[in-house]
Amino acid sequence: MNKTCTVVGAGLAGCEAAWQLAERGISVTLYEMKPESYSPAHKMSGFAELVCSNSLKAEHLTNASGLLKAEMRLLDSLILKAAYHARVPAGGALAVDRDNFSIYITSAMENHENITVIRKRIDEIPDGPVVIATGPLTHSVLAEAITRLPGFSALHFFDAAAPIVTLDSLNMDKVFRASRYEKGADYLNCPMTEDEYNAFYDALMSAELAEVHEFDKKQVFEGCLAVEILASRGRQTLAFGPLKPVGLVDPRTGKAPYANVQLRQDNEQGTLFNLVGFQTRLKWGEQKRVFSMIPGLENAEFVRYGVMHRNTYLNSPDVLSKNFSVKGNPDMRFAGQITGVEGYMESTASGLIAGISLAKRLLGEEEPEFTGDTVLGALARHVVSPTPDFQPMNANFGILDKLTERIRGKRNRYEKLAELSLARVNEIKATYHL
Ligand SMILES: Cc1cc2nc3c(=O)[nH]c(=O)nc-3n(C[C@H](O)[C@H](O)[C@H](O)COP(=O)(O)OP(=O)(O)OC[C@H]3O[C@@H](n4cnc5c(N)ncnc54)[C@H](O)[C@@H]3O)c2cc1C
């Protein structure tokens, strides 16, 4: 008999889950509310939209995000394939042209023989096998339906997105191209003197914030902290944080600047750049006024301003079980940021696990066990680990199983963890015929 499954939400997690199900012969109906409805952060009608940074973070294996990518590559991740197809230069990071990235994934969904795409908003939990991957900006009607599931409750809080400027509008007499420690020249750098930094800091501290209802400071998670909140921790916090000048030499002075704002390429053509670390909830007019004080941005054209967004996630340890299944209802899975993983690749990873494991279940086969010595398994474990204050988690080596042998040096330890993890993923593949 033909096995069927519904996937709600064609974001990163939903598309990955749909792909993994469909590739295993499951007939998937994929629902996406765009273009009928848009969340406050989504703008494109295509799938797998990157709402903030265009970076999927590090690629090297001694970084947990890089290791996660390598694990997912072994498991035929669609989102990773799209990322390599749409990549733009970004030093050691995997950054993409967001349009090309989305076009690739949308086309893979629309043209897969086992996937039917329906552009429709879902307001109730569908019957039958389902993966709910509606993201941190899940439409409020569905969010309410989720909270009515037995034992469920949802938390709401806000994130911040960084502004984007055009290359043409920058003053290249001041801005210089370089990556830290001369590792390429992928970033644009805006060097600041001490006086310029202080003037910028004072303006930032007195700038007006946009109105955000229900905003609860305590619930803004550290990974996407607004620049003005970081700055409010002390005059030097930015200079030691996102504006640190380490590994950079201003060619005009031959010295390291006092502080430095980095701009990262945002599209394939290299015509748009985002302000690294400048997620913000300043009013738009204030962003133009204050950020134009950054040397080189005097006349910058802002094609997108930073904005604050709602972020919804479940109290997953209470309601989820193995492989992102709902406790007591293994035919229902959640995937993506809504489960309490944090980040583009992490959201995708949960979609990959949910998709593969639900497919296995529907086919009457044993579900894989992603163990805690892999980043995939460690993330899945995080969301079901009981904790008094459950918080979203991104990929990091701290959540993996500890090494049993003593290895000196962080890099050597990370290399060992990567070696073990990739060997384990290969073993899981062989054991469960993935
Ligand atoms: C403002 C903001 C900025 C972020 N910036 C970053 C960043 O820079 N780097 C990073 O790594 N992570 C970032 N994140 C966190 C996270 O990685 C992203 O939100 C990521 O896109 C989550 O993937 P997802 O698949 O869970 O959800 P999404 O990619 O948001 O996909 C969910 C999809 O479901 C659809 N949908 C919602 N409700 C319904 C419904 N009722 N019916 C049908 N369809 C529906 C949406 O339209 C959307 O297409 C950010 C999050 C937010 C909110």
The ligand as a Gaussian input file, in Angstrom:
#p B3LYP/6-31G(d) Opt

LIG

0 1
 C       14.355000      36.662000      12.775000
 C       15.152000      35.432000      12.834000
 C       16.461000      35.463000      12.441000
 C       17.236000      34.292000      12.481000
 N       18.517000      34.349000      12.066000
 C       19.267000      33.240000      12.050000
 C       20.600000      33.294000      11.551000
 O       21.084000      34.317000      11.132000
 N       21.333000      32.152000      11.544000
 C       20.809000      30.973000      11.988000
 O       21.506000      29.965000      11.929000
 N       19.547000      30.902000      12.458000
 C       18.765000      32.000000      12.511000
 N       17.468000      31.956000      12.989000
 C       16.972000      30.727000      13.591000
 C       16.551000      29.585000      12.638000
 O       17.716000      28.972000      12.165000
 C       15.712000      29.999000      11.480000
 O       14.505000      30.527000      11.937000
 C       15.370000      28.799000      10.560000
 O       14.809000      29.269000       9.374000
 C       14.443000      27.794000      11.189000
 O       14.115000      26.782000      10.273000
 P       12.689000      26.077000      10.322000
 O       12.642000      25.133000       9.183000
 O       12.465000      25.553000      11.675000
 O       11.632000      27.250000      10.101000
 P       11.426000      28.226000       8.846000
 O       12.636000      28.222000       7.994000
 O       10.925000      29.497000       9.393000
 O       10.264000      27.521000       8.022000
 C        8.941000      27.438000       8.469000
 C        8.013000      27.516000       7.283000
 O        6.699000      27.205000       7.713000
 C        5.778000      28.102000       7.130000
 N        4.595000      28.148000       7.994000
 C        4.469000      28.697000       9.224000
 N        3.238000      28.483000       9.723000
 C        2.552000      27.787000       8.782000
 C        1.221000      27.282000       8.715000
 N        0.340000      27.445000       9.712000
 N        0.843000      26.614000       7.595000
 C        1.722000      26.422000       6.567000
 N        2.990000      26.901000       6.577000
 C        3.412000      27.563000       7.678000
 C        6.554000      29.394000       7.005000
 O        6.031000      30.254000       6.029000
 C        7.962000      28.902000       6.668000
 O        8.161000      28.821000       5.280000
 C       16.666000      33.090000      12.958000
 C       15.341000      33.068000      13.360000
 C       14.580000      34.231000      13.307000
 C       13.157000      34.169000      13.747000

